Each structure stands twice: as C-alpha cells, then as structure tokens.
Amino acid sequence: MKKLAFLLTITGFLLSACGQSGTGNNDKLLVSTAASLTGVMEKAEAEFRKIEPDIELSFNYGSSSKLRSQIEQGAPVDLFLSASEADMNLLTDKGLISDDSVVPFAKNRLVLASRNSFEESADFKALLTADAETVAVGEPESVPLGRYTKEALERLKLWESLDGKLVYAKDARQVLTYVESGNAELGIVYLSDAATSEKITGIKEFPEAMEPVIYPGGIAAGSKNQEAAKAFLEFLAGTEGQELLKESGFIPAEEDGS
C-alpha cells in the first residue's frame, strides 16, 4: 500500500507540473537585447508586466553581434531584439530565429555627442578632426554601432584621418559611458542614448542624410515560450511600446527617420 501511495503521489506531482507548463507559467522570458535598448527596456518591462503579470522578463544585454554569436553557440534565448538587420538575417538563415516572426519595432540614427555644448555654427568635420583628441566609437568588427560609424565616416572621407584618436568600445552603452565619464572628448552614439543621457549636452547630427538604423525583433525557433515572446514583441511594436520608444529618443518603426 505504501508503494502504491508513493506512486500515486509522484504521478499527481508530474501531472500537476505538466499542467503548469505553457504560456501561463512563471518561467522567465529570456530576451537577448541590444545594449542601446537598456534604458527603454526597463520602462517597457514595467508597463508590460501590468498587462501580462505572469510573464517574467530576463534581459541579456550586449552588442547585437555578440548576442548573435551566443545564440549560434546554443545560448538559451526566447526573443532577440537586435540593433542590426544583418545579425538577425544570419540567424534566420540558420533557422535559429523563426523568419516569419521577425518584426521591425524601432529605428535610430547616429550623432556626435559631447559633455560640452556645441555652438550651432560648429562644423562637424572640424569638431572631429581638429578640436578633439579622443573620439569613442564602437568596435567596427564586432559592434553594429561601430560598423555603422565606420561606414558613415568613410562616406565623409574622415575615417582614416581619425587614426590615433579613436577609442574603441565593446558595445553602444560603453561608447556613451566613455563620453559621459570624460574618458573621450567626443563619441559617435545613437541618438536615443545621447537624448536620454543627463551628462550629454552637445549633440551634432551628421552633415549628410543617412538611412536610419532599423531594430528588428525575432523569436527563437527553439523557444518554449513562443506565445510569451510574441506577446512582448507585439507590445513593443504596438501603440504603447512605440510611444515608450519615442520618449526614449528612438524613431517609431513606421516613421521616416531619414
């Protein structure tokens, strides 16, 4: 009898555990997130939990390229929020992100930033080449912001002239930190980071029109929290999420940011 009672108890426990699985469970939704989204994700999480209190979010921040590499190496993830379409495409091509789940949810653009205010008449090229001793940028080979920065400066024929002045950072947030701390006089950062920083007072746009940086979100093909991931991505792409992103200096996904 004791053996039978034990077996019935174990069976009941297993059935109960099975019944708790699915989108309504308390498992954390693992979100690999571009570092430039750090601030706005804190706000988005708070608002999303008001709508979906049973979905707990866990963010892993880093450069989009580093996060993509982690996913390729088997790191657990449910949702990837990227600052790079190229990195997202590499994952969909490998079947690691469901192609039909990918949604652009925000845009951004590059600016020159400083702790000190810029005169309105200040020349963009002169600020970089003559006045500044150090300029913080993302690492071009491993950070989307760095890749975008190099491409933009090459179009302006400035990249080579800055050799010796550049201070390289591991992700977008570190570029901002270098400028905020004074470790670099200038930095090329996302507008969203510069606009929300309390220490950045100088913001100068690039002299040539540039296509905005598009942020896509996509659900991991192997995620066991597909519905929860879809719910959070839809929140970001929806009215409330778009307003939060706009307040944080991002360009809404459907708005022309060029």
N, C-alpha and C positions, 0 to 999 in steps of 0.2 A: 504493500500500500504506500509506504514511504517513497519507493522508487516511482510509482505511478504519480503521486502527488508532485514529486520533483519535476517529472517530465511535463506535467500539465502546467506547472508554474513557468518553466522555461518556454513552452510553446506560447503561452499567453504573453510573455515578455517579448518574444520575437514578433508575434502578430501586432502587438502594440507599437513596436519600433517601426514595422513596415507601414503601419497606418499613419505614422507621423512624417513619413518622407514625402517629398514633393515640394511645390512652391510655397506651401504654407508652413514649412518647417522653420527652425531657428538657426539653420546653417548660415554662415556668413557668405555674402555675395562677394567674391574676390574680384576686385577691379584693378587691373593694371592701367595706370593713369599717367599721361604725360606730365612732367614736373610743372609745366606752365599752368596747369589746371589746379594746382594745390589749393589756392585761396578760394576759388569758386566752388570746389567740390565740398569744402567744409560747410558752406551755406546750402548747397544743393542737398547734401545728406540730411541736414536738419529739416528741410522742407519736405523732402521725400518721405522721411520717417513719419511725418504727420499723416501722410496718405497711406503708406504701407508700413505700419508699425512692426509687423512680423518679419520684415526683411532687414537684416543687419548687414551693413556695408563694411568692407575691409579694403583699404586702398594701398596699393603698392606703387609708389611714385618713382619716376626716373626718366631718363631720355627715352623717346619712343623707340629708337634703335636698340637700346639696351633691353628694354622690355620685350621687344620683338624677339631678340636673341634668347631671352629667358623662356619665352613661350615655345620657341623652336627646340629648346633643350628639355622641355617637358615640365616646366614650372606650372603649378596649378593656377588656373585663371578661369573666370566665368565671362568677363567682359573686358575688352581692350578699348581704351579711349586714347587715341593717338593724335599727335600733332604732325603726323606725316602720312600722306596717302601712300607713298612708296613703301613704307614699312607695313602698312595694312595690306597692300596688294601682295607683298611677299608671303604673308600668312594665309591669305585666301587662296593663292596659287598652290600652296602646300596642303590645303584642306584643313588647316588648323583653326581658321576663323570661317564661319558659315558665310559664304559670299552673299546670300540673299538677306542677311541680317545687317549688312553694313549701311550705316546712315550718317551723312554729314550733319553734325549738330552745332558747329561753330566755325567762325573764321577769325583770323588775326592778321596783324601786319607788323613789320619791323620798324623800329625807331631808334634814333640815337639818344641815349639817356645820360644824365649827369646829376650829381648832387647840387651843382650850381646852376642857376638860371642862365638861359641863353638869351642874348639880345635878339630881337626879332629880325634884325638885318644880318645876323651872323651867317656866314657862308658854310654850308655843310662840309664841303671838301676842306676848307681851311681849318675847321674845327678838328677834323681828323688828322690831317697831315702836318699842320704847323703847330697848333696850340697844345695838343695832347701828347703826353709822354707815354701813357699806357691806355690801351683800349681792350676791354674784356669782350670776348666773343665765345660762342660755343665751339667745341672741337668739331671741325668740318667732317672728319671721318666717322664720327660716332654719335653726333648730336644733330638732329634736324635743324635746329636754330642755327648751328654753325654752318651747315650746308647751305641754308638759305642766305646767310650773311655773306659767305664767300661768293656765291653766285651774284648777289646784288652788288658787292664791291667790285667784282670783276667787270660787270657791265659798266660801272663808273670809272674803270681803269684805276682803281685805288688799292686793290688787294696787295700787289707787290710793293707798293710804296709804304705800306704799313709794316713791312717785315722788321722785326725787332721791337715793335711797340705792342704787339698783340699778347694778351694774357688769355690762355685757353681754359675753359670751364667744362665740367663733366655733364652739365645739363642747363636748361634755361634759368632755373632758380639760382644756380651758383653764379651765373653771369650777373644777375641782378644783385646778389649779395656782394660781389666784388666791388660794384659801383657804390652800393649803399654804405659799405664799410670804408670806402676811400682807398681800397687796395688797387683800384683802377680809376683813373680820372673820368673815363668815358666807357660806355658799354653799348653794344647793339643788342637790344632786347625786344621782346614782344610788347606791343602797345598795352596789352592787358596788365602786364607786370609793372610797367612804368606808371600807368594811370592809377593804379591802386596802392603804389608804394608811398609811404609817408615821408620818405627821405629823398625821393627823386623830385627835383623841382625844374630841371631842364629836360625838355622833350623836343626833339627835332625830327621831322619826317624826312624821308629820303627825297631827293630832288626830282626823281623820276617816278612816274606812276608804276606801281608794282601789283601784280596779281596777289590777292590775299592768300594767306596760308589757310588751308582747309583742314579741319579737325574731323576725322571720321571715327565712328564707334562701331564695334562689331562683336558679336557673341561667339565665344569659343565653341567649336564644333563638338568637343567632348564635355562641355559643361553639363553638370547635373542640376543646375539652377537656371535652365533656359528661360522659363517664364519670368522669374525674378529679374534676370538680366534684361529681358525685353522690356519689362515694366520700367526699370530705371533709365534705359536708353530712350524710351518713349517720353519719359518725364523730361529729360534733357532737351529733346527735340520739340517738346510741346511748348505751349504758351508760357507757363510758369518758369520752366527751365531756361527758355530763351531770354526772358526778362532778367533772370539772375545773371546769365552770361553777359548780357548787355551792360548791366550795372557794374560788372567787374572788368569792363574795358574790352570785351570781345565783340565781334561783329556777328549779329544773328545769322544763322545759316542761310536764310533766304535773301538776305540783304546784300546788295552790291557793295563790296568793300574796296573796290579798286579806285 
